[in-house]
Amino acid sequence: MSRLTILFLAGLLAACGGPPTPPAADTARPVRVVSLDYCADQYVLEFADRDRILAVSPNADKDFSYMRDAAQGLRTVRPIAEDVILLKPDLVVRSYGGGPDATQFFERAGITVLDVGWAGDLPGVLANVQRIADGLGEHDRGAALASETQARLDHLAQRSSGKSALYMTPAGVTSGPGSLVHEMILAAGLENFQQQPGWRSIPLERLAYEAPDVIAAAFFGSRTNHPDAWSPMNHPVARAQLADRTVVSLEGAWTSCNGWFLIDAIEALAEGSEQ
């Protein structure tokens, strides 16, 4: 975006008048919050009261949004600079919404930006929860949620089934060490069948002679992320896993963003593996 456009939009924001000044006791709390994508939506909807939320993303109420019920009835805004600036927010919360230059642009326009960021492990997720809650002026709510989630994780830490689990999506993708999915499987008291690091296609050759005890099936109830003609999930070996193994269905909303709601997927895996 050109410098001229940035200056124009910043001037437009000033011309429209600044946001109302909140009461003195609340000066540290943003009161005109805009969320630019559905990962950011989850935190805004969890920690900010509705009267402080100007708008959320158009995906906030979709089935892959964990906080979709709380999004009902709220204004939505596209992650387009002009649309956002006209709302006169005092805080923009984003993960990927608005593109890679969004943070710099809004800050140059005088708008504070809270980036959700990405956590690589479960302790990082809980730290992120607290950081974002703090950014929204809700330290106590963040501390309470992080504490509750940690207590649920601690309870599961007592389990160790010795069983293995393979994470599978309709597109035929799985994940090994170095991902939150891997951390999720371990936290459920299971071993990850996929031992190669990172995101990969499901190991069809290995599955032909060796099988996991549990299939962690993600997104299979969703209308997105479904296979095309070339997906490994079309292979008979892959389809047999869903027919012959213990299958634990994981809601896409539990795993699509790295939030505290991963605990729901972890608990479902732990409980489902005992059946």
C-alpha positions in Angstrom: 0.0 0.0 0.0 1.4 3.4 -1.0 2.5 6.0 1.5 -0.1 8.4 0.1 -2.9 5.9 0.9 -1.6 5.4 4.4 -1.5 9.1 5.0 -5.0 9.5 3.5 -6.5 6.7 5.7 -4.8 8.0 8.8 -6.2 11.4 8.0 -9.6 9.9 7.5 -9.5 8.3 10.9 -8.6 11.6 12.5 -11.3 13.4 10.5 -13.9 10.9 11.7 -13.1 11.8 15.3 -11.3 9.6 17.8 -13.0 6.9 19.7 -14.8 7.9 22.9 -12.5 8.2 25.9 -13.3 5.4 28.3 -13.8 6.1 32.0 -10.6 6.7 33.9 -10.7 3.3 35.7 -10.7 1.5 32.3 -8.1 3.5 30.4 -5.8 0.4 30.1 -8.6 -1.6 28.5 -9.4 -1.3 24.8 -13.0 -0.6 24.3 -13.3 -0.6 20.5 -11.9 -4.0 19.5 -11.8 -5.4 15.9 -10.7 -8.9 15.1 -9.4 -9.6 11.6 -9.5 -13.4 11.3 -11.1 -16.4 13.0 -8.0 -17.4 15.0 -8.0 -13.9 16.5 -11.8 -14.1 16.9 -11.5 -16.9 19.4 -9.5 -14.7 21.9 -11.6 -11.6 21.4 -14.8 -13.5 21.9 -13.4 -15.3 25.0 -12.0 -12.3 26.8 -13.7 -9.2 25.6 -17.3 -8.2 26.6 -19.6 -7.9 23.7 -20.0 -4.1 24.2 -16.3 -3.7 23.7 -16.3 -5.6 20.4 -16.8 -3.5 17.3 -16.5 -6.3 14.8 -15.2 -9.8 14.2 -14.2 -11.6 11.0 -16.8 -13.1 8.6 -15.6 -16.6 9.7 -16.3 -16.0 13.4 -19.6 -18.0 13.3 -18.5 -20.8 11.0 -18.4 -24.4 12.2 -14.6 -24.4 12.4 -14.7 -21.5 14.9 -14.6 -22.7 18.5 -16.4 -19.6 19.8 -19.0 -19.5 17.0 -21.9 -19.3 19.4 -20.6 -16.2 21.1 -20.1 -14.6 17.6 -23.8 -14.7 16.8 -25.3 -11.2 16.2 -21.9 -9.3 16.1 -20.9 -7.1 13.3 -18.4 -8.5 10.9 -15.7 -6.8 8.9 -13.5 -7.9 6.1 -9.7 -7.6 6.7 -9.4 -4.6 4.4 -7.7 -1.5 5.7 -10.3 1.0 4.6 -13.2 -1.0 6.1 -11.4 -1.4 9.4 -10.2 2.2 9.8 -13.7 3.5 9.3 -14.8 1.7 12.4 -12.3 3.7 14.5 -10.9 0.8 16.6 -8.6 1.4 19.5 -7.3 -2.2 19.1 -7.0 -4.6 16.2 -6.4 -8.2 17.0 -5.0 -10.5 14.2 -3.3 -13.7 13.4 -3.0 -13.6 9.6 -5.9 -11.3 8.7 -5.0 -8.3 6.6 -1.8 -9.9 5.2 1.9 -9.6 6.3 2.0 -5.8 6.3 -1.2 -5.3 8.3 0.4 -4.7 11.7 2.8 -2.1 10.3 0.1 -0.3 8.4 -2.4 0.0 11.3 0.3 1.1 13.7 1.4 3.8 11.3 -2.3 4.9 11.3 -2.2 5.2 15.0 -4.1 2.0 15.9 -2.6 -0.5 18.4 -2.3 -4.1 17.0 -2.2 -7.2 19.1 -0.8 -10.1 17.1 -1.9 -13.6 18.2 1.3 -15.2 17.0 1.9 -19.0 17.0 2.9 -21.3 19.8 4.9 -24.5 19.1 4.0 -26.4 22.3 1.3 -26.5 25.0 3.2 -24.4 27.5 3.6 -21.8 24.7 -0.2 -22.0 24.0 -1.0 -21.2 27.7 1.6 -18.3 27.7 0.0 -17.0 24.6 -3.5 -17.1 26.2 -2.2 -15.0 29.1 -0.4 -12.6 26.8 -3.5 -11.9 24.7 -5.7 -11.6 27.7 -3.4 -9.0 29.1 -3.4 -7.2 25.7 -7.2 -7.1 26.0 -7.0 -5.7 29.5 -8.3 -9.0 31.0 -5.4 -10.4 33.0 -7.6 -12.2 35.5 -9.7 -13.9 32.9 -6.6 -15.1 31.1 -5.0 -16.4 34.3 -8.2 -18.3 35.2 -8.5 -19.9 31.8 -4.8 -20.8 31.7 -5.0 -22.3 35.2 -8.1 -24.3 34.3 -6.5 -25.7 31.1 -3.3 -26.6 33.0 -5.3 -28.4 35.6 -7.0 -30.5 32.9 -3.7 -31.3 31.3 -2.2 -32.3 34.7 -5.1 -34.7 35.2 -4.4 -36.3 31.9 -0.7 -36.6 32.6 -1.5 -39.4 35.0 -2.6 -41.6 32.0 -0.3 -43.6 29.8 -2.0 -46.2 27.7 1.0 -47.3 25.7 -1.2 -47.2 22.6 -0.2 -45.4 19.4 -2.3 -42.9 17.5 -2.2 -41.6 13.9 -3.6 -38.2 13.1 -5.4 -38.2 9.8 -7.2 -35.5 7.7 -9.5 -36.0 4.7 -6.6 -34.7 2.5 -4.4 -37.5 3.7 -2.1 -35.4 5.9 -0.6 -36.3 9.2 1.9 -34.8 11.6 5.0 -36.0 13.6 7.3 -34.5 16.2 7.7 -30.7 16.1 4.0 -29.9 15.8 1.2 -29.1 18.2 -0.6 -32.2 16.9 2.3 -34.3 18.2 2.1 -32.5 21.5 -1.6 -33.2 21.7 -1.2 -36.9 21.1 1.5 -37.2 23.8 -0.6 -35.1 26.3 -3.4 -37.7 25.8 -1.2 -40.4 27.0 -0.6 -41.9 23.6 2.4 -42.4 21.3 2.5 -40.8 17.9 2.5 -43.5 15.2 4.1 -40.9 12.8 7.7 -40.5 14.0 9.0 -38.5 11.1 9.0 -34.8 12.0 6.6 -32.1 10.6 3.6 -32.3 8.3 3.6 -35.2 5.9 1.4 -37.5 3.8 0.0 -40.4 5.8 2.6 -43.3 5.7 0.8 -45.7 3.3 3.7 -48.1 2.9 4.1 -48.5 6.7 0.3 -48.9 7.2 0.3 -51.8 4.8 2.2 -53.9 7.4 1.8 -52.0 10.7 -1.2 -50.3 12.2 -1.8 -47.7 14.9 -4.2 -48.5 17.8 -6.1 -45.3 17.4 -7.0 -43.0 14.5 -7.3 -39.3 15.4 -9.7 -38.2 12.6 -9.7 -34.5 12.2 -12.0 -32.4 9.9 -13.9 -35.5 8.6 -17.2 -33.9 9.6 -16.3 -30.6 7.9 -17.2 -29.3 4.5 -13.6 -28.2 4.0 -10.3 -29.9 3.7 -11.7 -32.8 1.7 -9.7 -35.0 -0.7 -9.2 -34.6 -4.4 -8.6 -37.5 -6.7 -4.9 -37.6 -5.8 -5.4 -37.7 -2.0 -3.7 -40.5 -0.1 -7.1 -41.0 1.7 -8.4 -42.5 -1.5 -6.1 -45.5 -1.1 -7.6 -48.7 0.2 -5.0 -49.0 2.9 -5.9 -45.5 4.2 -9.6 -46.2 4.1 -9.1 -49.4 6.0 -7.8 -47.5 9.0 -11.1 -45.7 9.4 -13.0 -49.0 9.1 -10.8 -51.3 11.2 -9.3 -49.1 14.0 -10.6 -47.2 17.0 -11.5 -43.8 15.5 -11.7 -40.7 17.6 -13.3 -37.8 15.7 -11.8 -34.4 16.4 -13.8 -31.3 15.6 -12.0 -28.9 13.3 -12.7 -26.1 15.7 -10.6 -27.8 18.4 -7.4 -28.0 16.3 -7.6 -25.4 13.5 -6.0 -22.6 15.7 -3.5 -23.0 18.5 -5.6 -22.1 21.4 -6.7 -23.4 24.8 -9.4 -25.4 23.1 -6.8 -28.0 22.1 -7.6 -29.4 25.5 -11.0 -30.6 24.2 -9.2 -32.6 21.5 -6.7 -34.0 24.0 -9.4 -35.2 26.4 -11.4 -36.7 23.5 -8.3 -38.6 22.4 -7.6 -39.9 25.9 -11.2 -41.0 26.5 -11.7 -42.5 23.0 -8.5 -44.5 23.2 -9.8 -46.4 26.2 -12.8 -47.8 24.3 
